[in-house]
C-alpha cells in the first residue's frame, strides 16, 4: 500500500517536472524564432557559417560517425538493449524503468517542441541530406544521445562502481554528437545547447526521484541469487548487515 502510494507520488512529480521543462524549452524556442530572431538568431547564423568554414575531408568522416551513433533507429534500440542487459544482470526491473522514463521524457520534449516551434536550418550547406528544413530546434540527434549514452552512463555509474572509469567515457558522446551536428550544418549552436541542457536537467530529475530513493540491486554473497530492490532506510536508522530488506 505504502509502496504503491510512493510510486504514484513519484510519477506525479515527474509528470509535473516534465510539463514544466517542456514549457520552458518551447518558450525558449518561441523567443529564438520571435523576439530574439534578430539578435541571437544573427549570432547563431554567423556561428554556423564560421563552423562551416572549418570543414575538411578528414573532419567530414568524423562528423558522420558522430551523427550515425545518435540516429534514432540506432541510438534508442541500443539504449533499450543496454538497459535490458543491466536489468537482467541485476535481476531487477528498476534499470529498465529508469531508462524508459529518461528516454520517454527527453524524446517527448523533442517531439512536443518540433510540433510547435518552426525554425529553419542554418544558412549553410547541410552535409546530412533529407532533413526537415524547419526542424532545427531542438536537436533530435542530441536528444537521442542524451537518452541513450548519458542515460546508460548514469545508470551504470549507479550500479557498478568498479566500472566508473569506463562508464565516464559515455558522458563524452552527447557533446561529440552536438559538435558533429553543428559541423554538418544541421543545427544552430542554441539548438544543440538547449537540447543538452534540457536533457541533463531531466536526467538529473529522474535520477534524484528514482535512483536517489533506492539502493542498487546487488547479488548476495555466496549465492547466485539476487537481492530484491529496496528503498533506502529512513534517515537516522541503519540496517544490520545480513538483516532482511524491508518487505
Backbone as CSV, one residue per row, in Angstrom:
resi,resn,N_x,N_y,N_z,CA_x,CA_y,CA_z,C_x,C_y,C_z
1,UNK,0.836,-1.203,0.000,0.000,0.000,0.000,0.869,1.251,0.000
2,UNK,1.852,1.274,0.917,2.741,2.419,1.018,3.629,2.525,-0.210
3,UNK,4.088,1.359,-0.737,4.929,1.353,-1.926,4.169,1.908,-3.124
4,UNK,2.914,1.478,-3.273,2.106,1.971,-4.379,1.891,3.469,-4.307
5,UNK,1.668,3.974,-3.099,1.483,5.420,-2.924,2.769,6.165,-3.282
6,UNK,3.911,5.613,-2.897,5.195,6.243,-3.215,5.437,6.287,-4.719
7,UNK,5.086,5.219,-5.408,5.257,5.174,-6.865,4.378,6.216,-7.538
8,UNK,3.123,6.305,-7.097,2.212,7.289,-7.692,2.681,8.716,-7.425
9,UNK,3.195,8.966,-6.237,3.685,10.301,-5.903,4.906,10.660,-6.752
10,UNK,5.808,9.696,-6.928,6.986,9.935,-7.772,6.580,10.180,-9.210
11,UNK,5.627,9.393,-9.714,5.159,9.570,-11.088,4.526,10.948,-11.277
12,UNK,3.759,11.392,-10.288,3.124,12.710,-10.380,4.165,13.824,-10.394
13,UNK,5.180,13.688,-9.568,6.245,14.695,-9.543,6.999,14.729,-10.862
14,UNK,7.271,13.560,-11.409,7.970,13.504,-12.690,7.130,14.129,-13.800
15,UNK,5.833,13.868,-13.789,4.967,14.435,-14.820,4.938,15.957,-14.738
16,UNK,4.795,16.480,-13.527,4.784,17.934,-13.361,6.111,18.556,-13.789
17,UNK,7.211,17.894,-13.420,8.532,18.406,-13.810,8.697,18.368,-15.319
18,UNK,8.211,17.308,-15.953,8.323,17.195,-17.413,7.529,18.299,-18.104
19,UNK,6.323,18.532,-17.651,5.497,19.584,-18.258,6.186,20.941,-18.119
20,UNK,6.719,21.221,-16.934,7.393,22.496,-16.711,8.616,22.645,-17.613
21,UNK,9.408,21.581,-17.740,10.597,21.632,-18.583,10.220,21.776,-20.049
22,UNK,9.164,21.088,-20.444,8.695,21.176,-21.826,8.239,22.600,-22.154
23,UNK,7.520,23.220,-21.242,7.064,24.600,-21.444,8.253,25.545,-21.565
24,UNK,9.277,25.329,-20.740,10.468,26.173,-20.796,11.180,26.050,-22.137
25,UNK,11.319,24.831,-22.638,12.001,24.627,-23.918,11.194,25.246,-25.057
26,UNK,9.891,25.043,-25.045,9.042,25.635,-26.082,9.088,27.157,-25.990
27,UNK,9.082,27.683,-24.763,9.179,29.132,-24.590,10.477,29.683,-25.137
28,UNK,11.584,28.978,-24.911,12.865,29.425,-25.457,12.851,29.370,-26.976
29,UNK,12.226,28.334,-27.522,12.116,28.244,-28.976,11.310,29.388,-29.553
30,UNK,10.247,29.782,-28.856,9.444,30.929,-29.301,10.271,32.212,-29.285
31,UNK,11.101,32.384,-28.248,11.958,33.562,-28.176,12.971,33.584,-29.320
32,UNK,13.568,32.431,-29.604,14.590,32.372,-30.647,14.019,32.599,-32.036
33,UNK,12.774,32.218,-32.228,12.165,32.400,-33.550,11.322,33.676,-33.624
34,UNK,11.212,34.388,-32.492,10.424,35.614,-32.462,11.237,36.809,-32.009
35,UNK,11.083,37.223,-30.741,11.753,38.436,-30.255,13.278,38.425,-30.390
36,UNK,13.905,37.256,-30.290,15.364,37.189,-30.340,15.913,36.767,-31.705
37,UNK,15.032,36.679,-32.693,15.470,36.216,-34.017,16.486,37.156,-34.642
38,UNK,16.355,38.450,-34.372,17.258,39.408,-34.982,18.589,39.531,-34.284
39,UNK,18.660,39.210,-33.003,19.902,39.335,-32.247,20.607,37.992,-32.090
40,UNK,20.031,37.113,-31.265,20.618,35.790,-31.079,20.584,35.005,-32.386
41,UNK,19.521,35.192,-33.168,19.406,34.489,-34.442,20.538,34.831,-35.392
42,UNK,20.912,36.117,-35.440,22.022,36.535,-36.291,23.335,35.919,-35.830
43,UNK,23.527,35.922,-34.492,24.739,35.315,-33.944,24.788,33.825,-34.272
44,UNK,23.651,33.152,-34.154,23.561,31.728,-34.482,23.983,31.475,-35.935
45,UNK,23.470,32.297,-36.859,23.788,32.127,-38.275,25.269,32.380,-38.534
46,UNK,25.819,33.420,-37.905,27.244,33.726,-38.077,28.114,32.587,-37.539
47,UNK,27.717,32.031,-36.401,28.464,30.918,-35.826,28.413,29.702,-36.742
48,UNK,27.246,29.438,-37.325,27.107,28.307,-38.247,28.007,28.494,-39.469
49,UNK,28.098,29.713,-39.980,28.975,29.983,-41.137,30.437,29.780,-40.754
50,UNK,30.816,30.220,-39.563,32.198,30.058,-39.111,32.561,28.588,-38.972
51,UNK,31.635,27.800,-38.417,31.886,26.373,-38.261,31.990,25.698,-39.622
52,UNK,31.130,26.082,-40.555,31.176,25.507,-41.897,32.505,25.814,-42.584
53,UNK,33.116,26.950,-42.239,34.402,27.310,-42.826,35.548,26.442,-42.350
54,UNK,35.330,25.644,-41.324,36.369,24.769,-40.784,36.325,23.367,-41.390
55,UNK,35.426,23.133,-42.310,35.246,21.782,-42.852,36.466,21.307,-43.634
56,UNK,36.701,20.002,-43.533,37.760,19.355,-44.305,37.340,17.915,-44.554
57,UNK,37.992,17.259,-45.494,37.613,15.877,-45.832,37.795,14.945,-44.638
58,UNK,38.837,15.184,-43.822,39.053,14.331,-42.657,37.990,14.502,-41.596
59,UNK,37.590,15.747,-41.341,36.570,16.014,-40.331,35.182,15.591,-40.789
60,UNK,34.951,15.572,-42.094,33.642,15.151,-42.607,33.302,13.733,-42.134
61,UNK,34.268,12.837,-42.235,34.034,11.448,-41.822,33.796,11.327,-40.333
62,UNK,34.533,12.100,-39.536,34.359,12.068,-38.087,32.961,12.548,-37.695
63,UNK,32.521,13.643,-38.327,31.187,14.171,-38.034,30.104,13.190,-38.458
64,UNK,30.348,12.481,-39.535,29.360,11.494,-39.989,29.197,10.377,-38.970
65,UNK,30.308,9.947,-38.371,30.241,8.921,-37.324,29.527,9.474,-36.098
66,UNK,29.842,10.733,-35.741,29.188,11.357,-34.596,27.688,11.477,-34.770
67,UNK,27.249,11.628,-36.019,25.818,11.667,-36.308,25.214,10.273,-36.288
68,UNK,25.941,9.312,-36.872,25.420,7.951,-37.017,25.102,7.313,-35.670
69,UNK,25.976,7.498,-34.680,25.762,6.820,-33.391,24.527,7.340,-32.667
70,UNK,24.018,8.516,-33.092,22.838,9.081,-32.432,21.623,9.122,-33.342
71,UNK,21.676,8.410,-34.468,20.462,8.256,-35.272,19.401,7.553,-34.422
72,UNK,18.171,7.974,-34.551,17.113,7.408,-33.719,17.005,5.894,-33.857
73,UNK,17.127,5.389,-35.106,16.966,3.952,-35.343,18.140,3.146,-34.803
74,UNK,19.220,3.813,-34.442,20.378,3.124,-33.860,20.467,3.393,-32.358
75,UNK,20.395,4.667,-31.986,20.602,5.052,-30.595,19.572,4.495,-29.629
76,UNK,18.289,4.672,-29.940,17.259,4.231,-28.992,17.202,2.712,-28.833
77,UNK,17.252,1.909,-29.925,17.311,0.456,-29.721,18.550,0.025,-28.935
78,UNK,19.683,0.692,-29.177,20.897,0.364,-28.436,20.713,0.653,-26.951
79,UNK,20.100,1.794,-26.621,19.840,2.118,-25.228,18.916,1.117,-24.578
80,UNK,17.889,0.698,-25.309,16.947,-0.278,-24.767,17.635,-1.608,-24.477
81,UNK,18.516,-2.025,-25.386,19.233,-3.286,-25.193,20.156,-3.196,-23.981
82,UNK,20.900,-2.098,-23.864,21.820,-1.949,-22.734,21.063,-1.885,-21.406
83,UNK,19.938,-1.170,-21.389,19.138,-1.111,-20.163,18.589,-2.492,-19.816
84,UNK,18.177,-3.232,-20.849,17.684,-4.591,-20.614,18.763,-5.501,-20.056
85,UNK,19.984,-5.358,-20.573,21.086,-6.180,-20.069,21.419,-5.839,-18.616
86,UNK,21.383,-4.547,-18.286,21.638,-4.153,-16.903,20.538,-4.675,-15.972
87,UNK,19.290,-4.645,-16.462,18.183,-5.170,-15.666,18.332,-6.682,-15.459
88,UNK,18.752,-7.381,-16.522,18.947,-8.835,-16.410,20.106,-9.153,-15.474
89,UNK,21.192,-8.362,-15.579,22.369,-8.577,-14.744,22.019,-8.440,-13.268
90,UNK,21.214,-7.445,-12.918,20.853,-7.209,-11.532,19.539,-7.870,-11.124
91,UNK,18.908,-8.557,-12.069,17.630,-9.229,-11.803,16.627,-8.259,-11.182
92,UNK,16.493,-7.083,-11.788,15.600,-6.048,-11.260,15.027,-5.253,-12.424
93,UNK,13.771,-4.844,-12.295,13.141,-4.013,-13.326,13.567,-2.562,-13.230
94,UNK,14.182,-2.179,-12.122,14.490,-0.766,-11.899,15.370,-0.146,-12.991
95,UNK,16.460,-0.797,-13.438,17.264,-0.191,-14.509,16.467,0.057,-15.787
96,UNK,15.619,-0.885,-16.167,14.829,-0.720,-17.383,13.809,0.409,-17.222
97,UNK,13.151,0.459,-16.066,12.168,1.513,-15.819,12.838,2.884,-15.842
98,UNK,14.002,2.983,-15.201,14.730,4.249,-15.179,15.035,4.728,-16.593
99,UNK,15.589,3.840,-17.413,15.971,4.261,-18.768,14.754,4.635,-19.602
100,UNK,13.684,3.890,-19.480,12.467,4.202,-20.245,11.940,5.583,-19.865
101,UNK,11.937,5.898,-18.582,11.460,7.216,-18.144,12.365,8.319,-18.679
102,UNK,13.680,8.097,-18.621,14.629,9.090,-19.147,14.413,9.303,-20.636
103,UNK,14.380,8.213,-21.395,14.251,8.319,-22.846,12.900,8.893,-23.257
104,UNK,11.828,8.443,-22.616,10.496,8.945,-22.956,10.390,10.434,-22.667
105,UNK,10.973,10.876,-21.557,10.911,12.293,-21.211,11.657,13.162,-22.197
106,UNK,12.899,12.789,-22.533,13.704,13.597,-23.447,13.135,13.580,-24.856
107,UNK,12.747,12.410,-25.318,12.168,12.325,-26.658,10.807,13.031,-26.715
108,UNK,10.067,12.970,-25.616,8.782,13.656,-25.575,8.938,15.165,-25.670
109,UNK,9.945,15.708,-24.990,10.209,17.147,-25.077,10.574,17.533,-26.500
110,UNK,11.407,16.719,-27.131,11.800,16.994,-28.520,10.584,16.995,-29.452
111,UNK,9.766,15.959,-29.365,8.612,15.841,-30.265,7.595,16.956,-30.028
112,UNK,7.340,17.260,-28.756,6.383,18.336,-28.452,6.876,19.674,-28.986
113,UNK,8.176,19.904,-28.901,8.728,21.189,-29.322,8.700,21.350,-30.835
114,UNK,9.104,20.319,-31.577,9.139,20.461,-33.042,7.734,20.568,-33.628
115,UNK,6.730,20.117,-32.880,5.353,20.270,-33.349,4.869,21.713,-33.219
116,UNK,5.478,22.451,-32.292,5.036,23.816,-32.009,5.977,24.861,-32.605
117,UNK,7.275,24.590,-32.544,8.279,25.557,-32.981,8.785,25.221,-34.371
118,UNK,8.787,26.216,-35.246,9.317,26.050,-36.599,10.526,26.961,-36.760
119,UNK,11.704,26.364,-36.863,12.925,27.140,-37.041,13.735,26.578,-38.207
120,UNK,14.093,27.429,-39.136,14.848,26.991,-40.306,16.247,26.539,-39.921
121,UNK,16.791,25.646,-40.737,18.167,25.208,-40.547,19.125,26.373,-40.823
122,UNK,20.373,26.267,-40.359,21.357,27.332,-40.603,21.555,27.586,-42.107
123,UNK,21.922,28.821,-42.482,22.095,29.176,-43.899,23.452,28.726,-44.444
124,UNK,23.741,27.442,-44.320,24.984,26.867,-44.843,24.633,25.557,-45.554
125,UNK,25.592,25.021,-46.283,25.372,23.724,-46.921,25.274,22.656,-45.844
126,UNK,24.182,21.888,-45.866,23.962,20.848,-44.860,24.509,19.531,-45.384
127,UNK,25.402,18.921,-44.621,26.062,17.686,-45.049,25.219,16.442,-44.784
128,UNK,24.138,16.601,-44.049,23.234,15.478,-43.760,21.963,15.685,-44.573
129,UNK,21.844,15.041,-45.733,20.710,15.300,-46.620,19.401,14.722,-46.090
130,UNK,18.302,15.292,-46.572,16.977,14.758,-46.254,16.367,15.246,-44.966
131,UNK,16.967,16.250,-44.321,16.419,16.759,-43.072,15.206,17.645,-43.326
132,UNK,14.259,17.646,-42.388,13.110,18.553,-42.491,13.644,19.983,-42.358
133,UNK,13.370,20.858,-43.319,14.013,22.184,-43.350,13.754,23.060,-42.130
134,UNK,12.574,22.945,-41.502,12.244,23.850,-40.394,12.183,23.143,-39.040
135,UNK,12.937,22.054,-38.895,13.002,21.336,-37.615,14.394,21.473,-37.006
136,UNK,14.921,22.688,-37.008,16.255,22.896,-36.456,16.265,22.897,-34.941
137,UNK,15.166,23.345,-34.320,15.098,23.470,-32.860,14.067,22.522,-32.275
138,UNK,14.461,21.699,-31.280,15.811,21.398,-30.796,16.444,20.306,-31.652
139,UNK,17.533,19.695,-31.180,18.234,18.675,-31.961,17.778,17.278,-31.574
140,UNK,17.247,16.546,-32.538,16.812,15.177,-32.281,17.973,14.230,-32.026
141,UNK,19.078,14.431,-32.743,20.245,13.564,-32.532,20.834,13.762,-31.139
142,UNK,20.923,15.002,-30.702,21.449,15.257,-29.362,20.491,14.701,-28.309
143,UNK,19.190,14.792,-28.555,18.208,14.220,-27.632,18.406,12.712,-27.510
144,UNK,18.641,12.042,-28.641,18.882,10.599,-28.610,20.172,10.276,-27.880
145,UNK,21.210,11.091,-28.091,22.485,10.863,-27.405,22.337,11.017,-25.898
146,UNK,21.559,12.019,-25.471,21.333,12.203,-24.039,20.516,11.045,-23.473
147,UNK,19.517,10.595,-24.216,18.681,9.481,-23.754,19.499,8.209,-23.597
148,UNK,20.261,7.877,-24.631,20.956,6.594,-24.659,22.266,6.618,-23.885
149,UNK,23.197,7.416,-24.316,24.550,7.334,-23.753,24.649,7.971,-22.361
150,UNK,24.092,9.161,-22.185,24.122,9.776,-20.860,23.224,9.002,-19.892
151,UNK,22.055,8.561,-20.380,21.143,7.803,-19.523,21.761,6.493,-19.050
152,UNK,22.387,5.745,-19.963,23.031,4.488,-19.590,24.247,4.749,-18.712
153,UNK,24.958,5.854,-18.966,26.125,6.183,-18.146,25.726,6.404,-16.694
154,UNK,24.658,7.168,-16.468,24.185,7.409,-15.098,23.759,6.095,-14.446
155,UNK,23.056,5.275,-15.191,22.569,4.006,-14.663,23.724,3.073,-14.298
156,UNK,24.687,2.935,-15.200,25.828,2.058,-14.935,26.711,2.621,-13.827
157,UNK,26.830,3.939,-13.763,27.605,4.583,-12.693,27.004,4.241,-11.334
158,UNK,25.680,4.199,-11.279,24.965,3.907,-10.030,25.077,2.430,-9.657
159,UNK,25.076,1.566,-10.666,25.049,0.131,-10.419,26.427,-0.479,-10.175
160,UNK,27.440,0.013,-10.880,28.756,-0.644,-10.851,29.862,0.370,-10.592
161,UNK,30.262,0.516,-9.358,31.297,1.485,-9.014,32.632,1.132,-9.653
162,UNK,32.928,-0.146,-9.763,34.223,-0.559,-10.314,34.373,-0.184,-11.782
163,UNK,33.257,0.011,-12.468,33.305,0.321,-13.896,33.248,1.811,-14.186
164,UNK,33.234,2.651,-13.165,33.045,4.083,-13.364,34.073,4.737,-14.277
165,UNK,35.365,4.367,-14.211,36.313,4.992,-15.152,35.942,4.765,-16.611
166,UNK,35.383,3.605,-16.929,34.968,3.309,-18.300,33.620,3.940,-18.610
167,UNK,32.733,3.909,-17.641,31.400,4.477,-17.837,31.482,5.976,-18.128
168,UNK,32.456,6.647,-17.511,32.591,8.097,-17.691,32.766,8.474,-19.153
169,UNK,33.313,7.559,-19.955,33.522,7.852,-21.378,32.196,8.063,-22.110
170,UNK,31.122,7.449,-21.624,29.824,7.605,-22.281,29.306,9.035,-22.172
171,UNK,29.705,9.746,-21.126,29.258,11.131,-20.969,29.830,12.045,-22.053
172,UNK,30.879,11.604,-22.719,31.501,12.411,-23.769,30.692,12.353,-25.062
173,UNK,29.891,11.302,-25.231,29.199,11.097,-26.513,28.233,12.237,-26.862
174,UNK,27.345,12.688,-25.954,26.430,13.772,-26.335,27.125,15.045,-26.824
175,UNK,28.184,15.545,-26.143,28.865,16.722,-26.682,29.496,16.468,-28.050
176,UNK,29.999,15.249,-28.265,30.574,14.914,-29.578,29.486,14.927,-30.644
177,UNK,28.334,14.381,-30.322,27.211,14.397,-31.261,26.784,15.833,-31.552
178,UNK,26.721,16.668,-30.522,26.347,18.076,-30.701,27.330,18.773,-31.635
179,UNK,28.627,18.547,-31.421,29.643,19.157,-32.288,29.509,18.652,-33.723
180,UNK,29.182,17.377,-33.873,29.026,16.806,-35.213,27.853,17.432,-35.950
181,UNK,26.752,17.655,-35.241,25.575,18.260,-35.876,25.838,19.715,-36.250
182,UNK,26.609,20.416,-35.423,26.991,21.785,-35.764,27.884,21.781,-37.001
183,UNK,28.830,20.877,-37.033,29.768,20.791,-38.150,29.023,20.514,-39.462
184,UNK,28.032,19.651,-39.392,27.291,19.298,-40.608,26.274,20.362,-41.017
185,UNK,26.126,21.405,-40.205,25.204,22.479,-40.557,23.751,22.153,-40.298
186,UNK,23.485,21.128,-39.503,22.107,20.705,-39.260,21.407,21.568,-38.217
187,UNK,22.188,22.222,-37.337,21.599,22.991,-36.243,22.416,24.234,-35.933
188,UNK,21.757,25.176,-35.274,22.440,26.340,-34.715,23.024,25.959,-33.355
189,UNK,24.004,26.730,-32.854,24.532,26.460,-31.515,23.460,26.428,-30.427
190,UNK,22.496,27.352,-30.479,21.470,27.369,-29.428,20.550,26.152,-29.505
191,UNK,20.425,25.546,-30.672,19.610,24.336,-30.803,20.209,23.186,-30.008
192,UNK,21.516,22.968,-30.190,22.154,21.839,-29.514,22.381,22.133,-28.031
193,UNK,22.697,23.392,-27.703,22.896,23.737,-26.297,21.613,23.554,-25.494
194,UNK,20.494,23.986,-26.067,19.208,23.820,-25.387,18.905,22.351,-25.144
195,UNK,19.181,21.516,-26.140,18.901,20.087,-26.010,19.801,19.441,-24.963
196,UNK,21.076,19.816,-24.958,21.999,19.276,-23.951,21.556,19.648,-22.539
197,UNK,21.199,20.917,-22.339,20.816,21.384,-21.008,19.494,20.766,-20.564
198,UNK,18.504,20.772,-21.448,17.205,20.191,-21.094,17.338,18.705,-20.794
199,UNK,18.128,17.996,-21.599,18.338,16.574,-21.357,19.035,16.325,-20.037
200,UNK,20.027,17.155,-19.715,20.746,16.997,-18.456,19.840,17.272,-17.257
201,UNK,18.980,18.281,-17.374,18.056,18.605,-16.277,17.085,17.453,-16.051
202,UNK,16.521,16.925,-17.133,15.574,15.806,-16.994,16.276,14.578,-16.419
203,UNK,17.473,14.296,-16.884,18.224,13.155,-16.377,18.508,13.314,-14.884
204,UNK,18.846,14.528,-14.468,19.106,14.775,-13.050,17.841,14.604,-12.211
205,UNK,16.710,15.078,-12.732,15.454,14.948,-12.002,15.052,13.485,-11.829
206,UNK,15.140,12.721,-12.919,14.769,11.302,-12.842,15.726,10.556,-11.915
207,UNK,17.013,10.884,-11.981,17.993,10.228,-11.111,17.678,10.501,-9.645
208,UNK,17.337,11.759,-9.335,17.052,12.113,-7.946,15.784,11.446,-7.442
209,UNK,14.747,11.408,-8.272,13.451,10.895,-7.822,13.342,9.378,-7.889
210,UNK,14.127,8.749,-8.765,14.033,7.288,-8.909,15.235,6.596,-8.256
211,UNK,16.428,6.924,-8.714,17.611,6.257,-8.175,17.981,6.788,-6.801
212,UNK,17.724,8.070,-6.568,18.092,8.660,-5.287,17.322,8.109,-4.116
213,UNK,16.204,7.452,-4.377,15.376,6.897,-3.309,15.522,5.380,-3.199
214,UNK,16.528,4.828,-3.871,16.678,3.373,-3.903,18.122,2.982,-3.673
215,UNK,18.308,1.733,-3.319,19.629,1.143,-3.216,19.858,0.292,-4.461
216,UNK,21.071,0.296,-5.011,21.328,-0.538,-6.186,21.049,-2.002,-5.894
217,UNK,20.285,-2.688,-6.727,20.082,-4.132,-6.527,21.418,-4.837,-6.667
218,UNK,21.704,-5.787,-5.813,23.014,-6.429,-5.816,22.887,-7.920,-5.557
219,UNK,23.918,-8.633,-5.999,23.954,-10.073,-5.759,24.359,-10.354,-4.322
220,UNK,23.731,-11.353,-3.722,24.082,-11.729,-2.358,25.342,-12.568,-2.373
221,UNK,26.251,-12.292,-1.458,27.499,-13.026,-1.405,27.247,-14.498,-1.087
222,UNK,28.017,-15.344,-1.802,27.929,-16.777,-1.525,26.759,-17.464,-2.185
223,UNK,26.033,-16.786,-3.056,24.916,-17.430,-3.748,24.740,-16.792,-5.099
224,UNK,24.023,-17.473,-5.941,23.756,-16.927,-7.267,22.498,-16.093,-7.303
225,UNK,21.848,-15.973,-6.132,20.612,-15.221,-6.099,20.873,-13.727,-6.109
226,UNK,19.839,-12.996,-6.396,19.955,-11.543,-6.419,19.001,-10.960,-5.395
227,UNK,19.501,-10.028,-4.602,18.640,-9.416,-3.597,17.612,-8.517,-4.244
228,UNK,16.469,-8.420,-3.632,15.426,-7.554,-4.152,15.819,-6.105,-4.021
229,UNK,15.292,-5.281,-4.933,15.491,-3.848,-4.772,14.685,-3.396,-3.573
230,UNK,15.283,-2.493,-2.794,14.574,-1.975,-1.624,14.855,-0.510,-1.478
231,UNK,13.942,0.178,-0.837,14.118,1.609,-0.607,15.202,1.830,0.443
232,UNK,15.798,3.020,0.417,16.788,3.350,1.431,16.108,3.413,2.799
233,UNK,16.803,3.012,3.850,16.207,3.123,5.186,16.024,4.574,5.550
234,UNK,15.045,4.899,6.378,14.818,6.278,6.777,16.061,6.890,7.404
235,UNK,16.182,8.216,7.281,17.327,8.924,7.851,17.397,8.669,9.355
236,UNK,18.619,8.466,9.846,18.798,8.255,11.279,18.688,6.808,11.700
237,UNK,18.430,5.905,10.750,18.350,4.486,11.077,19.367,3.747,10.235
238,UNK,19.682,2.555,10.632,20.630,1.732,9.870,20.135,0.302,9.868
239,UNK,20.563,-0.427,8.847,20.157,-1.818,8.736,21.343,-2.696,9.087
240,UNK,21.183,-3.640,9.952,22.272,-4.517,10.319,22.689,-5.366,9.141
241,UNK,23.975,-5.632,9.059,24.470,-6.463,7.969,23.839,-7.833,8.039
242,UNK,23.297,-8.241,6.892,22.664,-9.539,6.820,21.199,-9.511,7.178
243,UNK,20.702,-8.368,7.676,19.284,-8.278,8.015,18.466,-8.251,6.749
244,UNK,17.264,-8.811,6.755,16.447,-8.822,5.534,15.992,-7.439,5.147
245,UNK,15.828,-7.234,3.862,15.322,-5.955,3.365,13.873,-5.783,3.782
246,UNK,13.427,-4.545,3.976,12.022,-4.343,4.369,11.096,-4.860,3.291
247,UNK,9.964,-5.415,3.728,9.050,-6.032,2.784,8.331,-5.087,1.940
